[in-house]
Amino acid sequence: MSTDVASLIRSLEDNIAEVLLGKEEVIRLTVVTLLAEGHLLIEDSPGVGKTSLAKAISQSLDCHFSRLQCTPDMLPSDIVGSSVFLPNKGEFEFRKGPLFTNILLADEINRTTPRTQSALLEAMMERQVSVEGQTYSLQKPFLVIATQNPFEFEGTYPLPENQLDRFMICTDVGYPDREAERMVFNSHRMGEPVETLKSVLNADQVTSLQQEVRKVTVEQSVADYILDLVHATRGNKELSLGVSTRGALTMYRAVQSLALVEGRDFVTPDDVKRLSGPVLAHRVICGGVIREGQRTRARQIIQQIVDTTPIPS
């Protein structure tokens, strides 16, 4: 990997770390998602920095940023846009919605209805939007960062499986340790650090890094290891739904991105093991598990599969 590529990645991670203190792994997963052309779902309790992380990465990139505060009365047209009649021209004109951006923050995505959530499906998978028979391409790069509180169920709509499958990585932020929290006090003394954050990469540089990801080598034995894990989820008696083919492809691209971020031009089995939980756990459904215990149990089962699957030499 060239020095320029490594320097750009380090500068992006360091810039985000000025806002999200003591969360190196979360920052790395976010950068991995961006460079792999995926989307990120952050599940955690209120006030731990979910929105700050999304704003930090948008501030670090010299790209267009839009934010959606999802509510139950939000309509698909509030996201995609709608046609407006122009009396002076006697015709309709399509007015683009906030979806037409580079970085989209969908805050509390599970507070809006499934009908509105589905407005994101085509955009997240195909980087395009179809409205009234017309297809509109989205800008590059395009990243959706969605947040949700998994501990609050009143007035929420769980994300359906096909929506979850569009997110490359699902992670949490977690509480900072005591020392990091003390540093948060000091950094917020004069205001919000994210508001003064400077951009370190532009859209062309991000697109270039995304192309570098695709050049990372994945040996056949490592690809087979990914398939072993994926097929193990489909045959696991504790899972009623295993990982899809899209999920397997997503894992393939994610480990390429992690290798690049780690400074390598090849993928190792350890990359696969490290990303198995964040990439695969939200794609499976556990049999007989109540809603609030679903994700925790899924992570445990994925870890068991990783522990019992032979690692390629």
Secondary structure, DSSP 8 states (H G I E B T S, - for coil): --HHHHHHHHHHHHHHHTTSTT-HHHHHHHHHHHHTT--EEEE--TTSSHHHHHHHHHHHEES-EEEEE--TT--HHHHHEEEEEETTTTEEEEEE-TTSSSEEEEETGGGS-HHHHGGGHHHHHHSEEEETTEEEE--SS-EEEEEE-TT--TT-----HHHHTT-SEEE------HHHHHHHHHHTTTS-GGGG----EEHHHHHHHHHHHTTSB--HHHHHHHHHHHHHHHS-TTEEE---HHHHHHHHHHHHHHHHHTT-SB--HHHHHHHHHHHHGGG-EETT--GGGHHHHHHHHHHHHHHHS----
